[in-house]
Amino acid sequence: MALKGNLRDFSITQLLNLVNLARKTGMLYIRGAEAKAEIYFREGKLAYAAMSHQPNDLASVLYREKKLSAGQYKAIKARKEPMNDKALGLLLVNAGYLSQEEILQCLQAAYVGVVKRLFAWAEGYFEFDGKAPPPAGRILVRVDLENLIIEGARQLREWEQLQNEIPDLDMALKFTDRPDTNLRKLSLSVEEWRVVSFINPKNTIRQIARATKMNDLEIRRIVYGLLQAGLVELVRPEHKPAPPRPIHTALEGKTKDEQRSLVNRLISRIRGL
């Protein structure tokens, strides 16, 4: 009988712990609000994982890891007779282009990345089928679950803290005007810069998350950091636009000279130049 349930009652970390302790083999299907995931286990170890919105075939994984050029990737995808992952992997190894170890390392990183993204899913339906066969044509790996379980437990604690700090994603953000805000020590990541570019009292945090393709954990983590740094503050949105009204940016409605001046001032404030 298949194990079924909701992530509200049984978290991803608990599912991994069950699979690990019982040394289960089978496929875990998870359906979230905006994506689906498939994770295959063999004797309690991670063997394969894929997310519906991101191609996880070998060619796509190697291209994302910069092991294949854009031209090579297009040539593989354009073949009249597509190769499955096992055939492509064998071809690359026999041609001396990549070693078996390099291919397995890339796949392991991709599969583990899928599982890590699932840690941020607070809701969703899951089903574990112990009789499901392994995905046809895919290359399976063997990854111990212990480290993933530990990381999942840590992220769960972080998630609970961030939910307490930022309980409502329908709030908006605005830059603070406090003269005592210390901006000189800030060193923003690429992801933080993307969020900063959408900060506007008309944009809710949820809208910013969608515009930057971040999940609830990722956006809360960045917003919390900006709040702690004193760069922004939470405010009620000026108005709640009806979807699919486009999101507003801080540069909207300004001339090129005004945009350039605003960007320069923003960079100057944040980097302390």
N, C-alpha and C positions, 0 to 999 in steps of 0.2 A: 504494500500500500504506500502510495507516494506521500511524502511529508509536505503539507501545505500550510500557509499562514500569511500573516501581515507583518511587515518589518516594525510596525509600532509595538508588536508584542514579542517579536523574536528578532533581535538585531543581526546584522551581517557578522559581527564578531562572534555572537553565540552560535550562529550556523557554522562558521569555520571551526569553532571549538568542537562542535558535535561531530563534524566530518573528520577532524583530526583524531579525536579520542576513539571513535568507532572505526577508524580506518576505512571509511566508506568509499565506494566507487560509484560514479553516476553523474548526472547532469543537474545542476541547480539553475532553474529558470527564474528570473526576477523581472517583474514589470513595474516600472516606475511611472511617474506622471508624464515624463517627456522622452523616455528611452527604455529599452529592454536590454537585458544582459543574459549571457549564457556562460556558465562556468562548469567545466568538466574536471572531476577529481578521479584520481586512480590510487586506490589503497591509502586514502587519507592525505594525498599530496595534490597540489595544484598542477593540472596538466594542460589546461587550455582556458582562455577567457576571451570574450568578445562583447563589445557594446554596439547596439544597433546603429548609432549615429556616426560611428567611426570604423572605416574598413580595417579589418585585422588580418587580412590575408598576408602571406609572407612578403610579397612584392611591396605592399603598402607599408608594412612594418619596416622593411629595409630602407625604403625611400625616406620615411620619417626619421630614421636613424642615420641618414646621409651615407648609407652603404651603397645606394644606387643613385645615379644621376637622374635628372628629370627626363633626359632622352632615353636612358635605359628603362626607366619605369614605364614610359609611354609605349616603348617598343614591346615590352612584356604584355602590357594590357591590350595592345592592338593585335596580338596574335590571333589568327583565324581559329586555331585550335588551342584554347586556353589550357595552361598546365595547372594542376593542383599544387599545393605547397610542397608536398613530398617530391614531386617530379622537378619542380623549380629548384628546390634545395639541392637535390642530387646533381642537377645540371651545373649549378654554381660551384659546388664542391669539386666536381670532376674537371671543370674548366680552370680550377685554381684561383677563382675570383674571390671566394670566401671560404674559410674553414668551417667545418661542422660546429666547432666550438663557438665561433663568431655568430653563426646563425642561431644557435640555441640561446646564446646570451641576449640577442636582440629580442627573440620571442619571449624569453623569461621576463625581460623588462616590460614588454608590452602587456603580457598577461597580468603581471603583478600590478601594473598601472591601472588596469581595469578594476581590479579588486579594490585598490585604494580609493578610487573614485566612488565606489559603492558605499564606503564608510560614511559619506555625507548624506546618504539617502535615509531620511527619517520615516518615510512611508513608501509602501509598494507591496505588491503581492509576490510571494515566492512559492516555488514548488520544487522539491527534490525528487528526481526519478532515478532510482537505483538500477533500473533495467535499461535506461537509455544508452545507446551505443555511443562510442566516441565520435566526434565530428569527422565526417568522411574527408579524406585527403589532407587533413591538417597534421602538422608536426606537433607531437605532444612533448611536454617537458616534465620535469619532476622538481617541484619547489616545496620545501617544508613550510608548513603553515604557522609554526610557532612565532616567528618574527612578525608575520602579518597580524596574528591575533594580538600580540603585544601593542603593535602600532594602532590597531583598531580600537583597543581599549583606551589608549591615550587620546585618540581623536574623539572618542565618545565623551570623555571627561571635558575635553576642550569644547566640544559642541554644546554640552550642557551649560558651561560657563558663558559661552558666547550668546546662547539663547536668553540667559538671564540678563546679560548686558545690553543686548539688542533684540528685544522680543518681537518687535514689529517692523517687518521689512517694507511696510507701506508708509513709513516715515521718509522724509527727504533730508538732504544735507545742504549746509551752506558754509562757506568759509568764515572763520571767526575774525573778528576785528579787534581782538584783545591785543594791546600793545606789549604785554609781557610774554606772548607766545614765542617760544624759542624755536625758530625754524632752521637755525644754522646747523643743527646736528642731524637733520633729516637726510636720509639717503634712500630715495624711493626706488623700488623695483619697477620693471616694465609693467607688471600687472597693476601696481599702485598708481602709476602714471595714467594708465587707461581709465581707472576709476576716477581719478582726479579730473580728467578731461570732461567727465559727464556731471560733475557736481554742480547742481543748480536747484534752487528751491522748488522748481517745477517737476523735477525728476525724483521719483521714489527710489529707495534702495533696490527694490525688486526690479524696477525698470532698468536700473544701471546694471544689475546682475545679468539680465537678459541681453542687454546691449553688448556686454563684455563676455558673454557666454561663460559665466561663472555660476557654480552651484551655491546653495545657501551657506554652506560652511566657508567657502572661499571668500564670498562677498562680506560675510560677517567678520571674518578674520582681518580683512583689509580695512574695513570701516572701523573696527575696534582699534586698530593701530593708529589710524588717522585721528580718532577721538582722543586716544591717550596722548598723542603728540600735541594736542591742542590746535590742530590745523582746521578741523571742522566741528560743527555741532549739529545735533538732531533738531529738526523743525517739522512742523506740519506742512505738508505740500500745499503750495499756493492754490492749486486746483488739481483735481483728479481727472486727467484726460481719458476719454473713452478710447479703448483700443480700436483700431490699430493706429491711433494718432502717433506721429513720429516723435521720438524723444528729442528734447531740447539740449543743446550744448551751450557752454558758457560763451561761445563765439558767435552764436546765432544772431543774425541781423546786423552784424558789424561789417564795416568796410575792411579791405585787406590791410590797410595801415593800422586800423584799430585792432584787428585780430593779431597782427604782428606785435603791436605794443602790449596787448594783454598777455600774450604768450610769454614775451620777454619778462614782463613784470612778475608773472606767476613763477617762471623758472628762477628768477632772481630771489623771490621770497622763499621758495622752498629750498633751494640750494644755498642760499645765503651768499650769493655772489655779489 
